[in-house]
């Protein structure tokens, strides 16, 4: 089931729920759907699966985190949004974690290119 709200004509919030009532997706867009504010996805037990949140509107920079089903973080970093191609590309430092949550690698990206 879905729930859409637009309080005080500000950002549009769009939430989808699993049959068990837990959130599946929580999305928020600017008024007029000009840009994404957040798009968070959850496992059916309510734990986060992926979190994408706007960090810098001027530069269209987002923070992204991916989680394993048990709730441990798998990867995190920043994405740049390109409104022309409507795509997100990795930018800056990306950290990958093992199953226990320990950092196992760090990679540097510039506009999607690995360095």
C-alpha positions as CSV (number, residue, x, y, z in Angstrom):
1,X,0.0,0.0,0.0
2,X,1.1,3.5,-0.7
3,X,0.7,6.9,1.1
4,X,1.4,10.2,-0.5
5,X,1.4,13.5,1.3
6,X,2.3,17.1,0.5
7,X,2.1,19.1,3.7
8,X,1.9,22.8,3.3
9,X,2.6,22.5,-0.4
10,X,6.2,21.7,0.4
11,X,8.1,18.5,-0.4
12,X,6.1,15.5,-1.7
13,X,6.4,12.4,0.5
14,X,5.7,9.0,-1.0
15,X,5.8,6.0,1.3
16,X,5.2,2.3,0.3
17,X,4.6,-0.4,2.9
18,X,4.9,-4.1,3.1
19,X,1.8,-6.2,3.9
20,X,3.2,-6.5,7.5
21,X,3.0,-2.7,7.9
22,X,6.8,-2.1,7.8
23,X,8.0,0.6,5.4
24,X,9.3,-0.7,2.1
25,X,10.2,2.7,0.5
26,X,10.2,6.2,1.9
27,X,10.8,8.8,-0.8
28,X,10.7,12.6,-0.7
29,X,10.7,14.9,-3.7
30,X,10.9,18.7,-4.0
31,X,7.6,20.4,-4.7
32,X,7.2,20.0,-8.4
33,X,9.3,16.9,-8.5
34,X,12.4,18.9,-9.6
35,X,14.8,16.8,-7.5
36,X,14.9,13.9,-5.1
37,X,15.4,14.7,-1.5
38,X,15.6,11.1,-0.2
39,X,14.9,7.6,-1.3
40,X,15.2,5.0,1.5
41,X,14.5,1.3,1.0
42,X,13.9,-1.2,3.8
43,X,13.8,-5.0,4.2
44,X,10.5,-6.5,5.2
45,X,11.7,-6.6,8.9
46,X,12.0,-2.7,8.8
47,X,15.8,-2.6,8.8
48,X,17.4,-0.3,6.1
49,X,18.4,-1.8,2.8
50,X,19.6,1.4,1.1
51,X,19.5,5.0,2.1
52,X,19.9,7.8,-0.4
53,X,19.7,11.4,0.9
54,X,20.4,14.8,-0.6
55,X,23.5,16.4,1.0
56,X,24.2,19.4,-1.2
57,X,21.4,20.7,-3.4
58,X,23.6,23.2,-5.3
59,X,26.0,20.5,-6.5
60,X,23.4,17.7,-6.6
61,X,25.4,15.6,-4.2
62,X,23.8,12.7,-2.3
63,X,25.0,10.4,0.5
64,X,24.3,6.7,-0.1
65,X,24.5,3.7,2.3
66,X,23.8,0.0,1.4
67,X,23.0,-2.5,4.1
68,X,23.1,-6.3,4.3
69,X,19.8,-8.1,5.4
70,X,21.1,-8.5,9.0
71,X,21.4,-4.8,9.3
72,X,25.2,-4.4,8.9
73,X,26.5,-1.7,6.6
74,X,27.9,-3.0,3.3
75,X,29.0,0.2,1.4
76,X,28.8,3.9,1.7
77,X,29.8,7.0,-0.2
78,X,28.6,9.9,-2.2
79,X,26.8,10.2,-5.6
80,X,26.4,13.0,-8.0
81,X,23.1,13.4,-9.9
82,X,23.2,14.4,-13.5
83,X,19.8,16.0,-14.5
84,X,20.6,15.7,-18.2
85,X,21.1,11.9,-18.2
86,X,18.9,11.4,-15.1
87,X,21.7,9.2,-13.6
88,X,23.7,9.0,-10.3
89,X,27.4,8.4,-10.4
90,X,29.9,7.6,-7.6
91,X,32.0,10.5,-6.5
92,X,34.5,10.9,-3.7
93,X,35.5,8.2,-1.2
94,X,33.5,4.9,-1.2
95,X,34.0,2.5,1.7
96,X,33.1,-1.2,1.5
97,X,32.6,-3.3,4.7
98,X,32.8,-7.0,5.5
99,X,29.9,-9.0,7.1
100,X,31.0,-7.8,10.6
101,X,30.9,-4.2,9.7
102,X,34.7,-3.7,9.5
103,X,36.0,-1.5,6.7
104,X,37.8,-3.6,4.1
105,X,38.4,-1.2,1.2
106,X,38.3,2.4,0.3
107,X,38.1,3.6,-3.3
108,X,38.2,7.1,-4.8
109,X,35.9,8.1,-7.6
110,X,35.6,11.3,-9.7
111,X,32.3,11.6,-11.5
112,X,32.0,7.9,-11.8
113,X,35.6,7.1,-12.7
114,X,37.7,5.0,-10.3
115,X,41.0,6.5,-9.3
